[in-house]
Amino acid sequence: MDDYEGGRRRAHGQRRRAGRTLEKRGPAPSGGAGGERRPRRSGPPRDRPMADVAPSPEPEAAKPARALLEEILAKMGLDDVEIVYIARSEGEYFEVRGPRLASLIGREGKTLEALNLIYNNIINAGVRNNRRYYTIDAEGYRARRADQLKTLALATLERVVRENKPIKLEPMLPSERKIVHLALADSPFVRTESEGVEPERRLVVFPKEA
C-alpha cells in the first residue's frame, strides 16, 4: 500500500527521509468514531536530544521526592543514571538521563505512566493540603510527547471551529488526556470531554454553544 508525505507519493517500504519532525509521526485528530491509527511510541524519539535542555533550579521541597526516585530506580537496576529537575509549563519534571532507559519507558510510555502513578501516590500519601505532583521522564520522552499534544490541541481547536462539529482524538493515556484538557481549558470556542473505557478511553473536543 502506498502513502503520501509532503505532497509526494512514497512507496511502501521506502524509508522516511532523515530530518522529518516529530509532528509528522505524532497523533492526528479524527472525525470518525473509530479514530486514527495510534502512532508507534515504543521508545523516545531521537531527533532532539533532551540533554540539551538545561535543568531548572531545584527547590528544597523537591529533594525528598528526588531521594525516593533515586531509591526506586536503584531497585530497578538503574543506578548509573542522572536525574535532573526541570520546571515546565505543565508541571515539575524529574528527567532521567543515561543508558538502558527503554525498559523504564516501556511500550508507548506505559511503564513511565504506571511508575508516575505509583510514585505520586507515595509522595502524597496522607497529605491533605499542598500536594505536589512530579512527572518522571526518560531522555525527554514525555516532554516531547507533551509538546506534540499541545500542538494537536491547537490544531483540533481550529478544526472544530472551522467545521463546527465534535472531533474525537486517538485513545490516550490519562496523563496525555490531561495535557490536552489543560491546553484547551480556557478556550472560549471549545470544550473537552473524555469518553470510553481504558485503554481505549479518548478525548472529544466539542464546539461551545454560542
C-alpha positions as CSV (number, residue, x, y, z in Angstrom):
1,M,0.0,0.0,0.0
2,D,1.3,3.5,-0.8
3,D,1.1,6.6,1.3
4,Y,1.8,10.2,0.8
5,E,4.3,12.5,2.5
6,G,5.0,16.2,1.9
7,G,2.6,16.1,-1.1
8,R,4.6,13.4,-2.9
9,R,3.9,9.7,-3.2
10,R,6.0,7.4,-1.2
11,A,6.0,3.7,-2.0
12,H,5.6,1.1,0.7
13,G,9.0,0.1,2.2
14,Q,10.7,3.3,1.2
15,R,12.5,4.8,4.1
16,R,11.4,8.1,5.6
17,R,13.8,10.9,4.7
18,A,16.0,12.0,7.5
19,G,15.2,15.2,9.3
20,R,11.4,14.8,9.5
21,T,10.0,16.4,12.6
22,L,8.2,14.5,15.4
23,E,4.9,16.1,14.5
24,K,4.9,14.2,11.2
25,R,4.7,11.0,13.3
26,G,2.5,12.3,16.0
27,P,-1.2,11.8,16.5
28,A,-3.8,13.3,14.3
29,P,-7.4,14.2,15.0
30,S,-10.1,12.0,13.5
31,G,-13.7,12.8,12.7
32,G,-14.8,9.2,12.6
33,A,-15.9,7.1,15.5
34,G,-13.0,4.7,15.1
35,G,-10.3,7.4,15.3
36,E,-6.9,7.3,13.6
37,R,-4.4,4.5,14.0
38,R,-2.3,5.1,17.1
39,P,1.3,6.1,16.4
40,R,4.1,3.8,17.4
41,R,5.8,5.3,20.5
42,S,7.8,2.4,21.9
43,G,10.8,4.5,22.6
44,P,11.9,8.1,22.9
45,P,12.3,9.9,19.6
46,R,15.9,10.8,18.9
47,D,15.9,13.9,16.8
48,R,16.1,16.5,19.6
49,P,18.4,15.4,22.4
50,M,16.9,16.4,25.7
51,A,20.4,16.5,27.3
52,D,20.5,20.0,25.7
53,V,17.6,21.2,27.9
54,A,19.1,23.0,30.9
55,P,18.0,21.8,34.4
56,S,16.0,24.3,36.4
57,P,17.0,25.3,40.0
58,E,15.7,22.5,42.2
59,P,13.5,23.7,45.1
60,E,14.3,22.4,48.6
61,A,10.8,20.9,48.7
62,A,11.6,18.6,45.8
63,K,14.6,16.9,47.5
64,P,12.7,14.2,49.3
65,A,10.9,13.3,46.0
66,R,14.3,13.1,44.3
67,A,15.6,10.8,47.0
68,L,12.6,8.5,46.6
69,L,13.1,8.4,42.8
70,E,16.7,7.5,43.2
71,E,15.8,4.6,45.5
72,I,13.2,3.3,43.1
73,L,15.5,3.5,40.1
74,A,18.3,1.7,42.0
75,K,15.9,-1.1,42.9
76,M,15.1,-1.3,39.1
77,G,18.8,-1.7,38.4
78,L,19.1,1.9,37.1
79,D,21.8,3.2,39.4
80,D,24.0,4.6,36.7
81,V,21.7,7.4,35.6
82,E,21.5,11.2,36.1
83,I,18.3,12.8,37.5
84,V,17.7,16.5,36.6
85,Y,14.9,18.7,37.8
86,I,13.1,20.7,35.0
87,A,10.2,23.1,35.6
88,R,7.8,23.1,32.6
89,S,4.6,24.9,31.9
90,E,2.5,21.8,32.7
91,G,4.3,20.9,35.9
92,E,7.5,19.7,37.6
93,Y,9.7,17.1,35.9
94,F,12.4,14.7,37.1
95,E,14.1,13.7,33.9
96,V,16.2,10.6,34.0
97,R,19.2,10.6,31.6
98,G,21.5,7.7,30.9
99,P,21.8,4.4,29.1
100,R,19.4,1.5,29.0
101,L,16.2,3.5,29.5
102,A,14.0,1.6,27.1
103,S,12.7,-0.6,29.9
104,L,11.9,2.4,32.0
105,I,9.8,3.9,29.2
106,G,8.0,0.8,28.2
107,R,5.8,0.3,25.1
108,E,4.0,3.6,24.3
109,G,5.3,5.0,27.6
110,K,3.1,2.8,29.7
111,T,5.8,1.8,32.1
112,L,6.6,5.5,32.8
113,E,2.8,6.1,33.2
114,A,2.5,3.4,35.8
115,L,5.6,4.5,37.6
116,N,4.3,8.1,37.7
117,L,1.0,7.0,39.2
118,I,2.6,4.9,42.0
119,Y,5.3,7.4,42.7
120,N,3.0,10.4,43.1
121,N,0.6,8.3,45.3
122,I,3.6,7.6,47.6
123,I,4.7,11.2,47.6
124,N,1.2,12.4,48.6
125,A,0.2,9.6,50.9
126,G,-1.5,11.2,54.0
127,V,-1.1,14.7,52.6
128,R,-4.3,16.8,52.6
129,N,-3.0,20.2,51.5
130,N,-0.3,21.4,49.2
131,R,0.1,18.2,47.4
132,R,3.0,18.1,44.8
133,Y,2.9,16.1,41.6
134,Y,6.0,15.3,39.6
135,T,6.4,13.8,36.1
136,I,9.1,11.2,35.8
137,D,10.6,11.4,32.3
138,A,13.3,9.5,30.5
139,E,15.5,11.3,28.0
140,G,12.7,13.8,27.4
141,Y,10.2,11.2,26.1
142,R,7.2,12.6,28.0
143,A,8.3,16.2,27.5
144,R,8.4,15.8,23.7
145,R,5.0,14.0,23.8
146,A,3.6,16.9,25.8
147,D,4.7,19.3,23.1
148,Q,3.1,17.1,20.4
149,L,-0.2,17.0,22.3
150,K,-0.2,20.8,22.8
151,T,0.3,21.2,19.0
152,L,-2.5,18.7,18.4
153,A,-4.8,20.5,20.8
154,L,-4.5,23.8,18.9
155,A,-4.9,22.1,15.5
156,T,-8.0,20.4,16.8
157,L,-9.4,23.6,18.2
158,E,-9.0,25.2,14.7
159,R,-10.7,22.3,13.0
160,V,-13.6,22.2,15.4
161,V,-14.2,25.9,14.9
162,R,-13.9,25.6,11.2
163,E,-16.1,22.5,10.8
164,N,-18.4,23.3,13.8
165,K,-18.7,19.7,14.8
166,P,-17.1,17.5,17.6
167,I,-13.8,15.7,16.8
168,K,-12.6,12.6,18.5
169,L,-8.9,12.1,19.2
170,E,-7.0,8.9,19.4
171,P,-7.1,6.8,22.6
172,M,-4.5,8.3,25.1
173,L,-3.0,7.6,28.5
174,P,-4.7,9.5,31.4
175,S,-1.7,11.9,31.7
176,E,-1.9,12.7,28.0
177,R,-5.6,13.4,28.0
178,K,-4.9,15.8,30.9
179,I,-2.4,17.8,28.8
180,V,-5.0,18.3,26.1
181,H,-7.7,19.2,28.6
182,L,-5.5,21.8,30.1
183,A,-4.4,23.2,26.7
184,L,-8.0,23.9,25.8
185,A,-9.4,24.6,29.2
186,D,-9.5,28.4,28.8
187,S,-10.8,28.4,25.2
188,P,-14.0,30.4,24.6
189,F,-14.6,28.3,21.5
190,V,-14.4,24.6,22.5
191,R,-14.9,22.3,25.4
192,T,-13.4,18.8,26.1
193,E,-14.8,15.6,27.5
194,S,-13.4,12.1,27.8
195,E,-15.4,9.0,26.7
196,G,-14.9,5.2,26.7
197,V,-13.1,2.9,29.0
198,E,-9.3,2.2,29.4
199,P,-7.2,1.5,27.4
200,E,-9.5,2.9,24.6
201,R,-10.6,6.0,26.5
202,R,-10.3,9.1,24.3
203,L,-10.9,12.8,24.4
204,V,-13.6,14.5,22.4
205,V,-13.4,18.2,21.5
206,F,-16.8,19.9,21.1
207,P,-17.7,23.4,19.8
208,K,-19.1,25.6,22.5
209,E,-22.7,26.7,22.1
210,A,-22.9,30.4,21.1
